[in-house]
Each structure stands twice: as C-alpha cells, then as structure tokens.
Amino acid sequence: MKAIILKQPGGPELLVLGEYEKPLPKPYELLVRVQATALNRADTLQRQGKYPPPKGESSLLGLEIAGEVVEAGFNCTRFQKGDKVFGLLPGGGYAEYAVIHEDMAMAIPDNLSMEEAAAIPEVFLTAWQALSWLGKLQAGERVLLHAGASGVGTAGIQLARALEAEVLVTASEKKVQACLDLGAHKAINYKEVPFEDEVLAYTNSEGVDVIVDFIAGPYFKQNIECLRLDGRMVLLASLGGGNVENFDLRKILAKRLQIIGSTLRSRTRDYQIKLTQDMAAFAMPLFENGTIKPVIDSVFDWSDVAEAHRYMEANQNIGKIVLRVG
C-alpha cells in the first residue's frame, strides 16, 4: 500500500509518499480503507524523534482516521464491510489502509464528510478526557482553556458549553474572535496582557474551577492564581518547558488544588475504548444535530504532507489540519 514514510527523524521534508506493508486485521480489528487523516502535535514530535509510538504499534505517523471498512477481523460484530467509520489510533493513520479495534471505531454520521470525521477523534477525546474524566467539570462551573483556537481548544470550547459551563480561553489576537464565535464567554489575548489579570477581573477575583493547559512552566504560577478553592488543573503538554522557579507550594495546599498530568496515546486500549464510548454517548447526538462540530482550518492532499507539517509548526491554524488520502 501507499503510505507516508519517515526513514529517519528530522524536518518535514523527510516525509515522503512511498510503499509500506499493508496491515492485516487481527481478531476484533477492522481493516479500513483510509480516506482522511489529520495532523496532531504528536505527529510533529514523532517526526523529530521525540515521541516514539507505543511498543508494538505501527511506526507510521497518524493518530486518527476516517474511511470505509474493507475487512472485519475474526470476532468483529459491530461493523462489517462497507461501513463508514472513524476513530483514534496508536499510529498508522498516514496510509491507504489502517487497522483499528472495532470498539475504538465510531460510525460516521450522515451529516459529516470524511474530512470532518477525521478531525474529531484525537481532539474531542483529549478534550473530553481533560474536562469530564479528569477535570470533573460540572454545570455552572468555570473553565479556562489555553490554546483556545487549537484542535483540542476548539473541541473543548464546544464540549464545555454542552456541559453548561462558563468558558474562558486564551488565544493570540487573530484567533480571539474565532473562539468567541464557537461559544467562549471570554477570550483573552495572552500576548497583550497577563491572562491572570483578565481572568480575575472577569470573574470578580473568584477565579475558575478547571484549567486545561498545554504550556506548563511559563503558565504555572498564573494558573495557580486563577484557580479558585478546590480547583483542578489538567496538564496535557509542556510546550513552554517544564521548569517553574521560586514557587510557593503552600498556595496549592491553601486552595486545596488538584494538579493532574495526563497523556492519551500511552493509555491502555481498555481505557481508550471506555473513553471513546463515553465521549460518543455524550457527543455523537450533538454531532448529528449540528450542536457541536469539528473545526477544520485546512485540508491538504497527503502528497503535500510536508507543507501541512510546516503549517502546523507555524502555529497559524484555527482548528484541525486534515490530510485527504488517496
């Protein structure tokens, strides 16, 4: 089969379209003819040699797919040949064919295209894990989402609104309006003012109940100040670095804060299956009636994958970057 090959770690130019062995479905797995996949930060890190795939999984990039089932492995009962499905993978999405455990697969709603379906799994599952499973966000609470215009951010805004929470986000100036259009109650240009000041002013110094953060070190002190009593902070990445200097840990004790770190790719399959099914039970009816939607910034042909990676690394996108396969 055709696939995007990376022979050695490095820059986007090392991603080339080539030949790769077609996978075979094991029991409980579906073989899917991939029609669309999408970019994630994990892809750019893996390309650089900084984020290897889980042991035993495909070395190909790509954490999500949308396509058509061409073969159902032994013991599969939920899907059959010809069904249109999408879902999260541990790797292998940048290819003509991919295998996915049938309990990780979701049926594509009739109102969504392949490109739209491919833009859902990683960001909506990550956002659901952070908001519902880890952050325990409740109706009437406030949440602060950093990188509000990112894939996870745009998913998080919509899911938090559906959970009936008040949503604050940080974003760069050109992305602020997009976050407001998606339903954020307050969007803060983090390059203009300290976000801590804006959050506390907007909330009458009460702060927020939950923070979802990807930056880590540079934001840590401000995040702690923004959290109210019994607040929860979910750390999903450390894009700004992992060090915090001269911080008084007693602030965490005084506010009874919870600081939770998590990744999704390294979770067990059983965990990912339960998360997928829980998110789908909540969100699929909302996708079907248009209440929430995947946000797509741009669609590239997969032969232009290097250009797509450069575009992601330039941090210009609002929402997902999708690759059309084939």
Wavefront OBJ file of the C-alpha trace (Angstrom):
o trace
v 0.000 0.000 0.000
v 0.981 3.644 -0.255
v 1.919 5.418 2.960
v 3.811 8.444 4.233
v 7.279 7.131 5.095
v 9.780 8.640 7.545
v 13.167 6.924 7.193
v 14.903 9.000 9.837
v 13.926 11.703 12.336
v 14.123 15.292 11.181
v 12.308 18.035 9.329
v 9.068 17.949 7.333
v 10.982 17.408 4.087
v 11.797 13.852 5.250
v 8.138 12.821 4.975
v 7.682 11.161 1.587
v 4.987 9.100 -0.109
v 6.206 5.539 -0.541
v 5.340 1.849 -0.241
v 4.661 0.071 3.059
v 3.371 -3.334 4.043
v -0.415 -3.454 4.189
v -1.649 -4.393 7.686
v -3.805 -7.434 8.354
v -6.695 -7.258 10.813
v -6.332 -9.337 13.954
v -9.345 -10.641 15.900
v -11.625 -7.740 16.893
v -9.907 -5.427 14.396
v -11.237 -3.699 11.286
v -9.186 -3.090 8.151
v -10.142 0.377 6.935
v -9.511 1.999 3.568
v -8.409 5.395 4.821
v -9.887 8.411 3.068
v -8.798 11.114 5.500
v -6.495 11.560 8.473
v -5.447 14.614 10.472
v -2.357 16.219 11.977
v -1.560 16.348 15.678
v 1.322 17.757 17.692
v 2.283 14.182 18.451
v 2.947 13.677 14.725
v 5.418 16.549 14.553
v 7.154 15.346 17.721
v 7.352 11.765 16.433
v 8.760 13.057 13.153
v 11.516 14.773 15.148
v 12.277 11.580 17.071
v 10.913 12.966 20.352
v 7.714 10.891 20.742
v 8.030 7.249 19.671
v 4.886 5.147 19.159
v 3.828 2.721 21.894
v 5.685 -0.597 21.827
v 4.359 -2.963 19.184
v 2.329 -0.340 17.309
v 2.774 0.965 13.768
v 5.790 3.186 13.210
v 3.807 5.227 10.688
v 2.543 8.633 11.774
v -1.149 9.351 12.151
v -3.403 9.039 15.208
v -6.840 9.254 13.631
v -8.629 8.088 10.515
v -11.905 8.172 8.655
v -12.693 5.669 5.933
v -14.562 2.557 4.843
v -14.298 -0.924 6.316
v -12.907 -3.351 3.733
v -12.497 -6.353 6.026
v -13.707 -7.255 9.505
v -11.434 -9.487 11.516
v -12.489 -12.612 13.401
v -14.970 -11.955 16.234
v -15.975 -8.498 14.942
v -19.695 -7.927 15.450
v -20.257 -4.152 15.476
v -19.158 -3.284 11.935
v -18.957 -5.010 8.581
v -17.539 -4.431 5.106
v -18.774 -1.181 3.599
v -19.444 0.622 6.877
v -18.028 4.139 7.195
v -16.080 4.578 10.416
v -13.671 6.908 12.179
v -11.579 6.663 15.287
v -8.365 7.047 17.249
v -5.222 5.005 16.530
v -1.908 4.491 18.356
v -0.276 5.108 14.954
v -0.520 4.196 11.279
v -3.039 6.750 10.041
v -0.885 8.242 7.260
v -1.594 5.287 4.968
v -4.019 3.863 2.421
v -5.077 1.189 4.892
v -5.092 1.033 8.678
v -6.395 -1.337 11.340
v -8.479 -0.231 14.300
v -10.015 -2.193 17.161
v -13.721 -2.275 16.439
v -14.560 -0.929 19.900
v -12.426 2.141 19.132
v -14.303 2.755 15.879
v -17.332 5.015 15.618
v -19.884 5.187 12.804
v -19.637 8.364 10.742
v -22.863 10.382 10.981
v -24.569 11.019 7.638
v -24.137 14.781 8.011
v -20.334 14.620 8.273
v -17.787 14.257 5.476
v -14.751 12.008 5.718
v -12.572 15.064 6.327
v -14.840 16.261 9.128
v -14.925 12.820 10.739
v -11.115 12.574 10.643
v -10.902 15.888 12.507
v -12.794 14.567 15.531
v -11.134 11.642 17.359
v -7.907 12.898 18.902
v -9.037 16.386 19.876
v -12.526 15.561 21.114
v -11.317 12.523 23.060
v -8.471 14.542 24.573
v -10.813 17.391 25.480
v -13.421 15.013 26.918
v -10.786 13.244 28.997
v -9.479 16.566 30.330
v -12.839 18.197 31.024
v -15.073 15.331 32.114
v -12.890 12.449 33.294
v -10.016 14.362 34.891
v -11.288 17.901 35.448
v -14.727 16.726 36.646
v -16.244 19.863 35.102
v -19.819 20.442 36.261
v -22.679 22.589 35.003
v -22.337 26.139 36.285
v -18.577 25.911 36.840
v -15.946 27.959 35.030
v -13.171 26.530 32.875
v -10.087 28.198 31.398
v -8.828 26.589 28.195
v -5.392 27.592 26.993
v -4.702 27.469 23.230
v -8.396 28.032 22.641
v -8.101 28.020 18.850
v -6.139 24.754 18.687
v -7.787 21.488 17.771
v -8.242 20.490 21.414
v -9.217 24.046 22.287
v -11.980 24.298 19.697
v -13.282 20.881 20.770
v -13.042 21.872 24.433
v -14.998 25.095 23.977
v -17.892 23.208 22.442
v -17.860 20.321 24.916
v -17.637 22.678 27.902
v -20.584 24.678 26.587
v -22.526 21.440 26.114
v -21.713 20.632 29.752
v -23.252 24.031 30.626
v -20.011 25.517 31.937
v -18.750 29.082 31.564
v -15.793 29.072 29.163
v -12.742 31.323 29.208
v -9.889 30.861 26.740
v -6.519 32.289 25.849
v -5.558 32.840 22.211
v -3.499 35.126 20.013
v -5.125 38.298 18.693
v -6.165 36.934 15.303
v -7.743 33.847 16.900
v -9.758 35.526 19.663
v -12.862 36.098 17.558
v -12.913 32.519 16.317
v -13.054 31.321 19.933
v -15.921 33.702 20.714
v -17.761 32.553 17.610
v -17.501 28.947 18.851
v -19.125 29.883 22.142
v -16.388 31.035 24.513
v -17.741 33.575 27.008
v -14.386 35.334 27.371
v -11.347 35.203 25.060
v -8.058 36.686 26.264
v -5.222 37.795 24.007
v -2.390 36.322 26.084
v 0.232 38.303 24.148
v -1.333 41.621 25.145
v -1.899 41.257 28.893
v -1.167 38.696 31.628
v -4.069 36.276 31.376
v -4.215 36.064 35.172
v -5.310 39.714 35.377
v -8.052 39.236 32.793
v -9.364 36.028 34.355
v -9.584 37.523 37.838
v -11.157 40.742 36.555
v -13.779 38.831 34.559
v -14.639 36.541 37.479
v -14.647 39.291 40.162
v -11.486 37.743 41.645
v -13.217 34.377 42.142
v -11.175 32.509 39.535
v -12.057 29.323 37.664
v -12.800 25.752 38.710
v -10.870 23.945 35.969
v -7.871 24.814 33.785
v -6.724 22.792 30.777
v -3.128 23.700 29.929
v -0.572 22.707 27.294
v 2.143 25.269 28.114
v 3.197 24.159 31.639
v 6.207 26.008 33.112
v 5.648 29.602 31.936
v 1.933 29.471 32.815
v 2.116 27.568 36.093
v 2.177 30.473 38.560
v -0.588 32.358 36.764
v -2.664 29.187 36.548
v -2.421 28.685 40.318
v -3.564 32.263 40.901
v -6.504 31.758 38.531
v -7.828 28.646 40.276
v -10.452 29.016 42.957
v -10.827 26.877 46.070
v -10.858 23.155 45.203
v -9.814 23.970 41.631
v -8.410 21.373 39.219
v -5.642 21.906 36.671
v -5.133 19.347 33.903
v -1.705 19.446 32.238
v -1.677 17.854 28.776
v 1.696 19.030 27.436
v 4.714 21.184 28.270
v 5.135 23.201 25.091
v 6.649 26.105 27.047
v 9.017 23.968 29.110
v 8.789 22.055 32.352
v 10.579 24.237 34.912
v 8.989 26.540 37.496
v 11.264 28.739 39.618
v 10.588 30.301 43.015
v 7.094 28.955 43.551
v 5.494 28.623 46.977
v 3.851 25.193 47.141
v 1.742 26.303 50.088
v -0.619 28.020 47.638
v -1.654 24.583 46.408
v -2.396 23.494 49.977
v -4.280 26.646 50.889
v -6.628 26.330 47.921
v -6.879 22.508 48.132
v -5.909 22.303 44.465
v -5.578 19.211 42.305
v -2.893 19.186 39.594
v -3.349 16.321 37.150
v -0.971 15.353 34.370
v -2.104 13.130 31.526
v -1.429 11.826 28.052
v -3.810 9.762 25.938
v -1.615 7.843 23.494
v 0.132 5.859 26.229
v -3.117 4.796 27.914
v -4.198 1.173 27.755
v -6.534 0.082 24.983
v -9.212 -0.687 27.562
v -9.004 2.875 28.892
v -9.173 4.316 25.383
v -12.163 2.134 24.496
v -14.069 3.261 27.588
v -13.185 6.905 26.889
v -14.246 6.584 23.242
v -17.583 5.042 24.127
v -18.253 7.565 26.896
v -17.442 10.532 24.666
v -19.511 9.069 21.829
v -22.520 8.535 24.098
v -22.425 12.219 25.060
v -21.258 13.864 21.847
v -22.476 11.815 18.879
v -26.085 13.038 19.165
v -24.695 16.578 19.254
v -22.612 15.971 16.123
v -25.653 14.520 14.411
v -27.887 17.506 15.165
v -25.173 20.084 14.496
v -24.902 21.394 18.062
v -21.168 20.707 18.004
v -18.885 20.274 15.014
v -15.294 19.563 14.111
v -13.430 22.766 13.272
v -11.234 22.387 10.190
v -8.645 25.018 9.354
v -7.402 23.480 6.116
v -7.317 20.299 4.050
v -4.113 19.170 2.312
v -3.625 16.345 -0.145
v -1.445 13.793 1.600
v 1.232 14.250 -1.047
v 1.651 17.732 0.493
v 2.191 16.345 3.999
v 5.493 18.212 4.440
v 3.760 21.513 3.741
v 0.997 20.581 6.190
v 3.570 19.900 8.925
v 5.280 23.230 8.275
v 1.924 24.961 8.512
v 1.156 23.333 11.874
v 4.561 24.231 13.264
v 3.994 27.860 12.265
v 1.009 27.908 14.692
v -1.253 29.632 12.188
v -4.143 27.172 12.195
v -7.521 27.599 13.861
v -8.812 24.089 14.410
v -7.638 20.960 12.660
v -5.343 20.364 9.688
v -6.630 17.418 7.660
v -4.928 15.213 5.068
v -7.031 13.815 2.229
v -5.690 10.315 1.481
v -5.594 8.612 -1.906
l 1 2 3 4 5 6 7 8 9 10 11 12 13 14 15 16 17 18 19 20 21 22 23 24 25 26 27 28 29 30 31 32 33 34 35 36 37 38 39 40 41 42 43 44 45 46 47 48 49 50 51 52 53 54 55 56 57 58 59 60 61 62 63 64 65 66 67 68 69 70 71 72 73 74 75 76 77 78 79 80 81 82 83 84 85 86 87 88 89 90 91 92 93 94 95 96 97 98 99 100 101 102 103 104 105 106 107 108 109 110 111 112 113 114 115 116 117 118 119 120 121 122 123 124 125 126 127 128 129 130 131 132 133 134 135 136 137 138 139 140 141 142 143 144 145 146 147 148 149 150 151 152 153 154 155 156 157 158 159 160 161 162 163 164 165 166 167 168 169 170 171 172 173 174 175 176 177 178 179 180 181 182 183 184 185 186 187 188 189 190 191 192 193 194 195 196 197 198 199 200 201 202 203 204 205 206 207 208 209 210 211 212 213 214 215 216 217 218 219 220 221 222 223 224 225 226 227 228 229 230 231 232 233 234 235 236 237 238 239 240 241 242 243 244 245 246 247 248 249 250 251 252 253 254 255 256 257 258 259 260 261 262 263 264 265 266 267 268 269 270 271 272 273 274 275 276 277 278 279 280 281 282 283 284 285 286 287 288 289 290 291 292 293 294 295 296 297 298 299 300 301 302 303 304 305 306 307 308 309 310 311 312 313 314 315 316 317 318 319 320 321 322 323 324 325 326
